């Protein structure tokens, strides 16, 4: 995913990496990504899975891998559970663009 940040930036929307990991663990990963790619998306720690549950991405005591879109009112627009969304970036990007276009109508 980080290899495709320039494509994601063109979407002109706020993006975050949300996980159950503690902030200090996320900082370590953020720093590694920033060192390797020159930048990283911001991380959000959701240890209690509150936001993850709101996005219907909760899988027991952890989160599914995937992506979701929340509108400006905090409502879930769509979510996709997919362990390979980063490897299938073209499909991921097309779906996100399609959902963003629906919001603009």
Secondary structure, DSSP 8 states (H G I E B T S, - for coil): -GGGHHHHHTT-S--EEEESS-HHHHHHHHHHHHHHHS---EEEE-TT-HHHHHTT-EETTEE-SEEEEE-TTS-EEEEEE-TTTTTTHHHHHHHHHHHHHHHH-
